[in-house]
Amino acid sequence: MNRWVVRGLILCSAAMLMQPAWAADEQGGDQSNVSKARQALAKKKGDSDSTKQLEQVFEASQKNYSLLKAGHQDLTYAFDYTYTADQRIDLKVLNGQIYNLDVTPSATHEFDNSFSYDYGLLDNLTIGTRIPLISKYDSQSQLSTNNIGDISFTTRWQPLPYVPGKMSTTLFGSLTTKTGVSPYEIDVQRELSTGSGYYSVSGGASFSKVLDPVVLFGSTSLTYNKKVTGLNQVRGAELLTSVDPGLGISGSGGFAYSLSYDISLSMSVQLSYSDKTTLEFSNGAKLESKAQMNGFFSLSLGTRVSDTTIINTSLGIGLTPDAPDFSLGVSLPINIEGLKK
């Protein structure tokens, strides 16, 4: 806001109208100058809108909440680094009893380069896909791999039109394939996986509300993981034949705060519950893992570097033993001539 608008605010005592606007020249305190000040305070075509800019920065860092106009397309590149330290277990199962238990530590560095493409079928319906290219390195076992990850397809639908000042609701569903290298089809002593090894279908809802300069948001979802059969993997002294990953439930919540028209800070917490996983072996034995609760804290910064480009950087910290220790990420749109309508 420039100094002329400030003068106009003083003249007309209209703080409720405060928005960036073109200046009006004033020479005194008569009625005509007051009228000029009011005109200067009125929003003109092309003026900046703080709420709209906040939403744009917010949507760049929270992809679940953004919908494209019909016919519009969006291509985004993201890079994520994740470090996970855990322990790999080798075992022998005989008549329900566990023998030859061996615990091997691992420290995995994962580099995820992904491309996400979204297309607006309707103003309130967006479809998209994500293709990850993954590089992994285990510093304990000195193993490494470079391969494609699990490709996913997503649909987002906003059943009701967005109303400024009201909560916005978006329903979403996704299908995650098993295109990545399966952890159940490799030699665990010599190879690393880049995928989950099973198909997943999930659905849920996300919510957001703009309270300028803050956006509150949250989401919840349910995931069904398809059972994998026909395996033939050596696990310790036994042969793994099938895996049933069970169901998963997740939720997240947080807020994004607009530090300026071009910068926002976002904080969120994600919690996920995974049902017990059942492993079946060739000798008829079954082994069930305990249900797990994972927690992850994320901090991200959205920065507008041009009228069409917002770069989002993020830091994540694991809150539970089963979550990754930490992650670093950056994402930005790819502008291709003719891509956007």
Contacts in CASP RR format, 6 or more apart in sequence:
PFRMAT RR
TARGET T0000
AUTHOR 0000-0000-0000
METHOD contacts of the structure
MODEL  1
MNRWVVRGLILCSAAMLMQPAWAADEQGGDQSNVSKARQALAKKKGDSDS
TKQLEQVFEASQKNYSLLKAGHQDLTYAFDYTYTADQRIDLKVLNGQIYN
LDVTPSATHEFDNSFSYDYGLLDNLTIGTRIPLISKYDSQSQLSTNNIGD
ISFTTRWQPLPYVPGKMSTTLFGSLTTKTGVSPYEIDVQRELSTGSGYYS
VSGGASFSKVLDPVVLFGSTSLTYNKKVTGLNQVRGAELLTSVDPGLGIS
GSGGFAYSLSYDISLSMSVQLSYSDKTTLEFSNGAKLESKAQMNGFFSLS
LGTRVSDTTIINTSLGIGLTPDAPDFSLGVSLPINIEGLKK
1 18 0 8 1.000
1 19 0 8 1.000
1 20 0 8 1.000
1 21 0 8 1.000
2 23 0 8 1.000
3 23 0 8 1.000
4 23 0 8 1.000
4 24 0 8 1.000
4 25 0 8 1.000
4 26 0 8 1.000
4 40 0 8 1.000
5 18 0 8 1.000
5 20 0 8 1.000
5 21 0 8 1.000
5 23 0 8 1.000
5 40 0 8 1.000
5 41 0 8 1.000
7 26 0 8 1.000
7 37 0 8 1.000
8 24 0 8 1.000
8 26 0 8 1.000
8 37 0 8 1.000
8 40 0 8 1.000
8 41 0 8 1.000
9 15 0 8 1.000
9 17 0 8 1.000
9 18 0 8 1.000
9 37 0 8 1.000
9 41 0 8 1.000
11 26 0 8 1.000
11 29 0 8 1.000
11 33 0 8 1.000
11 34 0 8 1.000
11 37 0 8 1.000
12 34 0 8 1.000
12 37 0 8 1.000
12 38 0 8 1.000
12 41 0 8 1.000
14 38 0 8 1.000
14 41 0 8 1.000
17 38 0 8 1.000
17 41 0 8 1.000
17 42 0 8 1.000
18 41 0 8 1.000
19 41 0 8 1.000
19 43 0 8 1.000
19 47 0 8 1.000
19 49 0 8 1.000
19 50 0 8 1.000
20 47 0 8 1.000
20 48 0 8 1.000
20 50 0 8 1.000
21 40 0 8 1.000
21 41 0 8 1.000
21 42 0 8 1.000
21 43 0 8 1.000
21 44 0 8 1.000
21 47 0 8 1.000
22 40 0 8 1.000
22 44 0 8 1.000
22 47 0 8 1.000
23 40 0 8 1.000
24 36 0 8 1.000
24 37 0 8 1.000
24 39 0 8 1.000
24 40 0 8 1.000
25 36 0 8 1.000
26 33 0 8 1.000
26 36 0 8 1.000
26 37 0 8 1.000
27 33 0 8 1.000
43 49 0 8 1.000
48 261 0 8 1.000
50 212 0 8 1.000
50 213 0 8 1.000
50 258 0 8 1.000
50 261 0 8 1.000
51 164 0 8 1.000
51 210 0 8 1.000
51 212 0 8 1.000
53 258 0 8 1.000
53 261 0 8 1.000
53 262 0 8 1.000
53 304 0 8 1.000
54 210 0 8 1.000
54 212 0 8 1.000
54 213 0 8 1.000
54 215 0 8 1.000
54 256 0 8 1.000
54 258 0 8 1.000
54 264 0 8 1.000
55 210 0 8 1.000
55 215 0 8 1.000
56 304 0 8 1.000
56 310 0 8 1.000
57 256 0 8 1.000
57 258 0 8 1.000
57 262 0 8 1.000
57 263 0 8 1.000
57 264 0 8 1.000
57 302 0 8 1.000
57 304 0 8 1.000
57 310 0 8 1.000
58 65 0 8 1.000
58 208 0 8 1.000
58 215 0 8 1.000
58 217 0 8 1.000
58 256 0 8 1.000
58 264 0 8 1.000
58 266 0 8 1.000
59 65 0 8 1.000
59 66 0 8 1.000
60 66 0 8 1.000
60 302 0 8 1.000
60 310 0 8 1.000
60 312 0 8 1.000
60 331 0 8 1.000
60 333 0 8 1.000
61 256 0 8 1.000
61 264 0 8 1.000
61 266 0 8 1.000
61 300 0 8 1.000
61 302 0 8 1.000
61 312 0 8 1.000
61 314 0 8 1.000
61 331 0 8 1.000
62 208 0 8 1.000
62 217 0 8 1.000
62 256 0 8 1.000
62 266 0 8 1.000
63 76 0 8 1.000
63 116 0 8 1.000
64 156 0 8 1.000
64 170 0 8 1.000
64 172 0 8 1.000
64 206 0 8 1.000
64 219 0 8 1.000
65 168 0 8 1.000
65 170 0 8 1.000
65 206 0 8 1.000
65 208 0 8 1.000
65 217 0 8 1.000
66 118 0 8 1.000
66 126 0 8 1.000
67 120 0 8 1.000
67 123 0 8 1.000
67 124 0 8 1.000
67 125 0 8 1.000
67 126 0 8 1.000
67 156 0 8 1.000
67 158 0 8 1.000
67 170 0 8 1.000
68 74 0 8 1.000
68 118 0 8 1.000
68 119 0 8 1.000
68 120 0 8 1.000
68 126 0 8 1.000
69 120 0 8 1.000
69 123 0 8 1.000
69 341 0 8 1.000
70 120 0 8 1.000
70 121 0 8 1.000
70 122 0 8 1.000
70 123 0 8 1.000
71 119 0 8 1.000
71 120 0 8 1.000
71 121 0 8 1.000
71 341 0 8 1.000
72 119 0 8 1.000
72 120 0 8 1.000
72 340 0 8 1.000
72 341 0 8 1.000
73 117 0 8 1.000
73 118 0 8 1.000
73 119 0 8 1.000
73 120 0 8 1.000
73 339 0 8 1.000
73 340 0 8 1.000
73 341 0 8 1.000
74 116 0 8 1.000
74 117 0 8 1.000
74 118 0 8 1.000
74 119 0 8 1.000
74 333 0 8 1.000
74 340 0 8 1.000
75 115 0 8 1.000
75 116 0 8 1.000
75 117 0 8 1.000
75 118 0 8 1.000
75 333 0 8 1.000
75 334 0 8 1.000
75 336 0 8 1.000
75 339 0 8 1.000
76 115 0 8 1.000
76 116 0 8 1.000
76 117 0 8 1.000
76 118 0 8 1.000
76 331 0 8 1.000
76 332 0 8 1.000
76 333 0 8 1.000
76 334 0 8 1.000
77 113 0 8 1.000
77 114 0 8 1.000
77 115 0 8 1.000
77 331 0 8 1.000
77 332 0 8 1.000
77 333 0 8 1.000
77 334 0 8 1.000
78 112 0 8 1.000
78 113 0 8 1.000
78 114 0 8 1.000
78 115 0 8 1.000
78 116 0 8 1.000
78 329 0 8 1.000
78 330 0 8 1.000
78 331 0 8 1.000
78 332 0 8 1.000
79 111 0 8 1.000
79 112 0 8 1.000
79 113 0 8 1.000
79 114 0 8 1.000
79 329 0 8 1.000
79 330 0 8 1.000
79 331 0 8 1.000
80 110 0 8 1.000
80 111 0 8 1.000
80 112 0 8 1.000
80 114 0 8 1.000
80 327 0 8 1.000
80 328 0 8 1.000
80 329 0 8 1.000
81 109 0 8 1.000
81 110 0 8 1.000
81 111 0 8 1.000
81 112 0 8 1.000
81 327 0 8 1.000
81 328 0 8 1.000
81 329 0 8 1.000
82 109 0 8 1.000
82 110 0 8 1.000
82 112 0 8 1.000
82 324 0 8 1.000
82 326 0 8 1.000
82 327 0 8 1.000
83 107 0 8 1.000
83 108 0 8 1.000
83 109 0 8 1.000
83 110 0 8 1.000
83 324 0 8 1.000
83 325 0 8 1.000
83 326 0 8 1.000
83 327 0 8 1.000
84 107 0 8 1.000
84 108 0 8 1.000
84 110 0 8 1.000
84 324 0 8 1.000
84 325 0 8 1.000
85 105 0 8 1.000
85 106 0 8 1.000
85 107 0 8 1.000
85 108 0 8 1.000
85 325 0 8 1.000
86 105 0 8 1.000
86 106 0 8 1.000
86 108 0 8 1.000
87 103 0 8 1.000
87 104 0 8 1.000
87 105 0 8 1.000
87 106 0 8 1.000
88 103 0 8 1.000
88 104 0 8 1.000
88 105 0 8 1.000
88 106 0 8 1.000
88 188 0 8 1.000
89 101 0 8 1.000
89 102 0 8 1.000
89 103 0 8 1.000
89 104 0 8 1.000
90 100 0 8 1.000
90 101 0 8 1.000
90 102 0 8 1.000
90 103 0 8 1.000
90 104 0 8 1.000
90 188 0 8 1.000
90 235 0 8 1.000
90 236 0 8 1.000
91 98 0 8 1.000
91 99 0 8 1.000
91 100 0 8 1.000
91 101 0 8 1.000
91 102 0 8 1.000
91 235 0 8 1.000
91 236 0 8 1.000
91 237 0 8 1.000
91 238 0 8 1.000
91 287 0 8 1.000
92 98 0 8 1.000
92 99 0 8 1.000
92 100 0 8 1.000
92 236 0 8 1.000
92 237 0 8 1.000
92 238 0 8 1.000
93 99 0 8 1.000
93 238 0 8 1.000
93 281 0 8 1.000
93 283 0 8 1.000
93 285 0 8 1.000
93 287 0 8 1.000
94 283 0 8 1.000
94 285 0 8 1.000
95 285 0 8 1.000
96 285 0 8 1.000
96 286 0 8 1.000
96 287 0 8 1.000
98 287 0 8 1.000
99 237 0 8 1.000
100 236 0 8 1.000
100 237 0 8 1.000
102 236 0 8 1.000
104 140 0 8 1.000
104 141 0 8 1.000
105 140 0 8 1.000
106 138 0 8 1.000
106 140 0 8 1.000
106 141 0 8 1.000
107 138 0 8 1.000
107 139 0 8 1.000
107 140 0 8 1.000
108 136 0 8 1.000
108 137 0 8 1.000
108 138 0 8 1.000
108 139 0 8 1.000
108 192 0 8 1.000
109 136 0 8 1.000
109 137 0 8 1.000
109 138 0 8 1.000
109 139 0 8 1.000
110 134 0 8 1.000
110 135 0 8 1.000
110 136 0 8 1.000
111 134 0 8 1.000
111 135 0 8 1.000
111 136 0 8 1.000
112 132 0 8 1.000
112 133 0 8 1.000
112 134 0 8 1.000
113 132 0 8 1.000
113 133 0 8 1.000
113 134 0 8 1.000
113 135 0 8 1.000
114 130 0 8 1.000
114 131 0 8 1.000
114 132 0 8 1.000
114 133 0 8 1.000
115 130 0 8 1.000
115 131 0 8 1.000
115 334 0 8 1.000
116 128 0 8 1.000
116 129 0 8 1.000
116 130 0 8 1.000
116 131 0 8 1.000
117 128 0 8 1.000
117 129 0 8 1.000
117 130 0 8 1.000
118 126 0 8 1.000
118 127 0 8 1.000
118 128 0 8 1.000
119 126 0 8 1.000
119 127 0 8 1.000
119 128 0 8 1.000
120 126 0 8 1.000
120 127 0 8 1.000
121 127 0 8 1.000
124 157 0 8 1.000
124 158 0 8 1.000
124 159 0 8 1.000
124 161 0 8 1.000
125 155 0 8 1.000
125 156 0 8 1.000
125 157 0 8 1.000
125 158 0 8 1.000
126 155 0 8 1.000
126 156 0 8 1.000
126 157 0 8 1.000
127 153 0 8 1.000
127 154 0 8 1.000
127 155 0 8 1.000
127 156 0 8 1.000
128 153 0 8 1.000
128 154 0 8 1.000
128 155 0 8 1.000
129 151 0 8 1.000
129 152 0 8 1.000
129 153 0 8 1.000
129 154 0 8 1.000
130 151 0 8 1.000
130 152 0 8 1.000
130 154 0 8 1.000
131 148 0 8 1.000
131 151 0 8 1.000
132 148 0 8 1.000
132 149 0 8 1.000
132 150 0 8 1.000
132 151 0 8 1.000
133 146 0 8 1.000
133 147 0 8 1.000
133 148 0 8 1.000
133 149 0 8 1.000
134 145 0 8 1.000
134 146 0 8 1.000
134 147 0 8 1.000
134 148 0 8 1.000
134 149 0 8 1.000
134 180 0 8 1.000
134 194 0 8 1.000
134 195 0 8 1.000
135 144 0 8 1.000
135 145 0 8 1.000
135 146 0 8 1.000
136 143 0 8 1.000
136 144 0 8 1.000
136 145 0 8 1.000
136 146 0 8 1.000
136 192 0 8 1.000
136 193 0 8 1.000
136 194 0 8 1.000
137 143 0 8 1.000
137 144 0 8 1.000
138 144 0 8 1.000
138 192 0 8 1.000
141 189 0 8 1.000
143 190 0 8 1.000
143 191 0 8 1.000
143 192 0 8 1.000
144 192 0 8 1.000
145 181 0 8 1.000
145 191 0 8 1.000
145 192 0 8 1.000
145 193 0 8 1.000
145 194 0 8 1.000
147 180 0 8 1.000
147 181 0 8 1.000
147 194 0 8 1.000
148 179 0 8 1.000
148 180 0 8 1.000
148 194 0 8 1.000
149 179 0 8 1.000
149 180 0 8 1.000
149 181 0 8 1.000
149 194 0 8 1.000
149 195 0 8 1.000
150 176 0 8 1.000
150 177 0 8 1.000
150 178 0 8 1.000
150 179 0 8 1.000
150 180 0 8 1.000
150 194 0 8 1.000
150 195 0 8 1.000
150 196 0 8 1.000
150 197 0 8 1.000
151 176 0 8 1.000
151 177 0 8 1.000
151 179 0 8 1.000
152 174 0 8 1.000
152 175 0 8 1.000
152 176 0 8 1.000
152 177 0 8 1.000
153 174 0 8 1.000
153 175 0 8 1.000
153 177 0 8 1.000
154 172 0 8 1.000
154 173 0 8 1.000
154 174 0 8 1.000
155 172 0 8 1.000
155 173 0 8 1.000
155 174 0 8 1.000
156 170 0 8 1.000
156 171 0 8 1.000
156 172 0 8 1.000
156 173 0 8 1.000
157 170 0 8 1.000
157 171 0 8 1.000
157 172 0 8 1.000
158 168 0 8 1.000
158 169 0 8 1.000
158 170 0 8 1.000
158 171 0 8 1.000
159 169 0 8 1.000
159 171 0 8 1.000
160 169 0 8 1.000
162 168 0 8 1.000
164 210 0 8 1.000
165 209 0 8 1.000
165 210 0 8 1.000
165 211 0 8 1.000
166 209 0 8 1.000
167 207 0 8 1.000
167 208 0 8 1.000
167 209 0 8 1.000
168 207 0 8 1.000
168 208 0 8 1.000
168 209 0 8 1.000
169 205 0 8 1.000
169 206 0 8 1.000
169 207 0 8 1.000
170 205 0 8 1.000
170 206 0 8 1.000
170 207 0 8 1.000
170 208 0 8 1.000
171 203 0 8 1.000
171 204 0 8 1.000
171 205 0 8 1.000
172 203 0 8 1.000
172 204 0 8 1.000
172 205 0 8 1.000
172 206 0 8 1.000
172 221 0 8 1.000
173 201 0 8 1.000
173 202 0 8 1.000
173 203 0 8 1.000
173 204 0 8 1.000
174 200 0 8 1.000
174 201 0 8 1.000
174 202 0 8 1.000
174 203 0 8 1.000
175 199 0 8 1.000
175 200 0 8 1.000
175 201 0 8 1.000
176 196 0 8 1.000
176 199 0 8 1.000
176 200 0 8 1.000
176 201 0 8 1.000
176 202 0 8 1.000
177 199 0 8 1.000
178 195 0 8 1.000
178 196 0 8 1.000
178 197 0 8 1.000
178 198 0 8 1.000
178 199 0 8 1.000
179 195 0 8 1.000
180 193 0 8 1.000
180 194 0 8 1.000
180 195 0 8 1.000
180 196 0 8 1.000
180 197 0 8 1.000
181 191 0 8 1.000
181 192 0 8 1.000
181 193 0 8 1.000
181 194 0 8 1.000
181 195 0 8 1.000
182 193 0 8 1.000
182 195 0 8 1.000
182 196 0 8 1.000
182 197 0 8 1.000
182 198 0 8 1.000
182 228 0 8 1.000
183 193 0 8 1.000
183 195 0 8 1.000
183 196 0 8 1.000
183 197 0 8 1.000
184 197 0 8 1.000
184 228 0 8 1.000
184 231 0 8 1.000
184 233 0 8 1.000
184 240 0 8 1.000
184 243 0 8 1.000
185 197 0 8 1.000
185 231 0 8 1.000
185 233 0 8 1.000
186 192 0 8 1.000
186 193 0 8 1.000
186 233 0 8 1.000
187 234 0 8 1.000
188 233 0 8 1.000
188 235 0 8 1.000
196 225 0 8 1.000
196 245 0 8 1.000
197 228 0 8 1.000
198 225 0 8 1.000
198 226 0 8 1.000
198 227 0 8 1.000
198 228 0 8 1.000
198 243 0 8 1.000
198 245 0 8 1.000
199 225 0 8 1.000
199 226 0 8 1.000
200 223 0 8 1.000
200 224 0 8 1.000
200 225 0 8 1.000
200 226 0 8 1.000
201 223 0 8 1.000
201 224 0 8 1.000
201 226 0 8 1.000
202 221 0 8 1.000
202 222 0 8 1.000
202 223 0 8 1.000
202 224 0 8 1.000
203 221 0 8 1.000
203 222 0 8 1.000
203 223 0 8 1.000
204 219 0 8 1.000
204 220 0 8 1.000
204 221 0 8 1.000
204 222 0 8 1.000
205 219 0 8 1.000
205 220 0 8 1.000
205 221 0 8 1.000
206 217 0 8 1.000
206 218 0 8 1.000
206 219 0 8 1.000
207 217 0 8 1.000
207 218 0 8 1.000
207 219 0 8 1.000
208 215 0 8 1.000
208 216 0 8 1.000
208 217 0 8 1.000
208 218 0 8 1.000
209 215 0 8 1.000
209 216 0 8 1.000
209 217 0 8 1.000
212 258 0 8 1.000
213 257 0 8 1.000
213 258 0 8 1.000
214 255 0 8 1.000
214 256 0 8 1.000
214 257 0 8 1.000
214 258 0 8 1.000
215 255 0 8 1.000
215 256 0 8 1.000
215 258 0 8 1.000
215 264 0 8 1.000
216 254 0 8 1.000
216 255 0 8 1.000
217 253 0 8 1.000
217 254 0 8 1.000
217 255 0 8 1.000
217 256 0 8 1.000
217 268 0 8 1.000
218 251 0 8 1.000
218 252 0 8 1.000
218 253 0 8 1.000
218 254 0 8 1.000
218 268 0 8 1.000
219 251 0 8 1.000
219 252 0 8 1.000
219 253 0 8 1.000
220 249 0 8 1.000
220 250 0 8 1.000
220 251 0 8 1.000
220 252 0 8 1.000
221 249 0 8 1.000
221 250 0 8 1.000
221 251 0 8 1.000
222 247 0 8 1.000
222 248 0 8 1.000
222 249 0 8 1.000
223 247 0 8 1.000
223 248 0 8 1.000
223 249 0 8 1.000
223 250 0 8 1.000
224 246 0 8 1.000
224 247 0 8 1.000
224 248 0 8 1.000
225 245 0 8 1.000
225 246 0 8 1.000
225 247 0 8 1.000
225 248 0 8 1.000
226 245 0 8 1.000
227 242 0 8 1.000
227 243 0 8 1.000
227 244 0 8 1.000
227 245 0 8 1.000
227 246 0 8 1.000
228 242 0 8 1.000
228 243 0 8 1.000
228 244 0 8 1.000
228 245 0 8 1.000
229 241 0 8 1.000
229 242 0 8 1.000
230 241 0 8 1.000
230 242 0 8 1.000
231 240 0 8 1.000
231 241 0 8 1.000
231 242 0 8 1.000
231 243 0 8 1.000
232 239 0 8 1.000
232 240 0 8 1.000
232 241 0 8 1.000
233 239 0 8 1.000
233 240 0 8 1.000
234 240 0 8 1.000
235 279 0 8 1.000
235 281 0 8 1.000
238 281 0 8 1.000
238 282 0 8 1.000
238 283 0 8 1.000
238 285 0 8 1.000
239 281 0 8 1.000
239 282 0 8 1.000
239 283 0 8 1.000
240 279 0 8 1.000
240 280 0 8 1.000
240 281 0 8 1.000
240 282 0 8 1.000
241 280 0 8 1.000
241 281 0 8 1.000
241 282 0 8 1.000
242 279 0 8 1.000
242 280 0 8 1.000
243 277 0 8 1.000
243 278 0 8 1.000
243 279 0 8 1.000
243 280 0 8 1.000
244 277 0 8 1.000
244 278 0 8 1.000
244 280 0 8 1.000
245 274 0 8 1.000
245 275 0 8 1.000
245 277 0 8 1.000
246 274 0 8 1.000
246 275 0 8 1.000
246 276 0 8 1.000
246 277 0 8 1.000
246 278 0 8 1.000
247 275 0 8 1.000
248 272 0 8 1.000
248 273 0 8 1.000
248 274 0 8 1.000
248 275 0 8 1.000
249 272 0 8 1.000
249 273 0 8 1.000
250 270 0 8 1.000
250 271 0 8 1.000
250 272 0 8 1.000
250 273 0 8 1.000
251 270 0 8 1.000
251 271 0 8 1.000
251 272 0 8 1.000
252 268 0 8 1.000
252 269 0 8 1.000
252 270 0 8 1.000
252 271 0 8 1.000
253 268 0 8 1.000
253 269 0 8 1.000
253 270 0 8 1.000
254 266 0 8 1.000
254 267 0 8 1.000
254 268 0 8 1.000
254 269 0 8 1.000
255 266 0 8 1.000
255 267 0 8 1.000
255 268 0 8 1.000
256 264 0 8 1.000
256 265 0 8 1.000
256 266 0 8 1.000
256 267 0 8 1.000
257 264 0 8 1.000
257 265 0 8 1.000
257 266 0 8 1.000
258 264 0 8 1.000
259 265 0 8 1.000
261 304 0 8 1.000
262 303 0 8 1.000
262 304 0 8 1.000
263 301 0 8 1.000
263 302 0 8 1.000
263 303 0 8 1.000
263 304 0 8 1.000
264 301 0 8 1.000
264 302 0 8 1.000
265 299 0 8 1.000
265 300 0 8 1.000
265 301 0 8 1.000
265 302 0 8 1.000
266 298 0 8 1.000
266 299 0 8 1.000
266 300 0 8 1.000
266 301 0 8 1.000
266 302 0 8 1.000
267 297 0 8 1.000
267 298 0 8 1.000
267 299 0 8 1.000
267 300 0 8 1.000
268 297 0 8 1.000
268 298 0 8 1.000
269 295 0 8 1.000
269 296 0 8 1.000
269 297 0 8 1.000
269 298 0 8 1.000
269 319 0 8 1.000
270 295 0 8 1.000
270 296 0 8 1.000
270 298 0 8 1.000
271 293 0 8 1.000
271 294 0 8 1.000
271 295 0 8 1.000
271 296 0 8 1.000
272 293 0 8 1.000
272 294 0 8 1.000
272 295 0 8 1.000
273 291 0 8 1.000
273 292 0 8 1.000
273 293 0 8 1.000
273 294 0 8 1.000
274 291 0 8 1.000
274 292 0 8 1.000
274 293 0 8 1.000
274 294 0 8 1.000
275 291 0 8 1.000
276 288 0 8 1.000
276 289 0 8 1.000
276 290 0 8 1.000
276 291 0 8 1.000
277 288 0 8 1.000
277 289 0 8 1.000
278 286 0 8 1.000
278 287 0 8 1.000
278 288 0 8 1.000
278 289 0 8 1.000
279 286 0 8 1.000
279 287 0 8 1.000
279 288 0 8 1.000
279 289 0 8 1.000
280 286 0 8 1.000
281 287 0 8 1.000
292 322 0 8 1.000
293 320 0 8 1.000
293 322 0 8 1.000
294 320 0 8 1.000
294 322 0 8 1.000
294 323 0 8 1.000
295 318 0 8 1.000
295 319 0 8 1.000
295 320 0 8 1.000
295 323 0 8 1.000
296 316 0 8 1.000
296 317 0 8 1.000
296 318 0 8 1.000
296 319 0 8 1.000
296 323 0 8 1.000
296 324 0 8 1.000
297 316 0 8 1.000
297 317 0 8 1.000
297 318 0 8 1.000
297 319 0 8 1.000
298 314 0 8 1.000
298 315 0 8 1.000
298 316 0 8 1.000
299 314 0 8 1.000
299 315 0 8 1.000
299 316 0 8 1.000
300 312 0 8 1.000
300 313 0 8 1.000
300 314 0 8 1.000
300 315 0 8 1.000
301 312 0 8 1.000
301 313 0 8 1.000
301 314 0 8 1.000
302 310 0 8 1.000
302 311 0 8 1.000
302 312 0 8 1.000
302 313 0 8 1.000
303 310 0 8 1.000
303 311 0 8 1.000
303 312 0 8 1.000
303 313 0 8 1.000
304 310 0 8 1.000
305 311 0 8 1.000
308 333 0 8 1.000
308 335 0 8 1.000
309 332 0 8 1.000
309 333 0 8 1.000
309 335 0 8 1.000
310 332 0 8 1.000
310 333 0 8 1.000
311 330 0 8 1.000
311 331 0 8 1.000
311 332 0 8 1.000
312 330 0 8 1.000
312 331 0 8 1.000
312 332 0 8 1.000
313 329 0 8 1.000
313 330 0 8 1.000
314 327 0 8 1.000
314 328 0 8 1.000
314 329 0 8 1.000
314 330 0 8 1.000
314 331 0 8 1.000
315 326 0 8 1.000
315 327 0 8 1.000
315 328 0 8 1.000
315 329 0 8 1.000
316 326 0 8 1.000
316 327 0 8 1.000
316 328 0 8 1.000
317 325 0 8 1.000
317 326 0 8 1.000
318 324 0 8 1.000
318 325 0 8 1.000
318 326 0 8 1.000
END
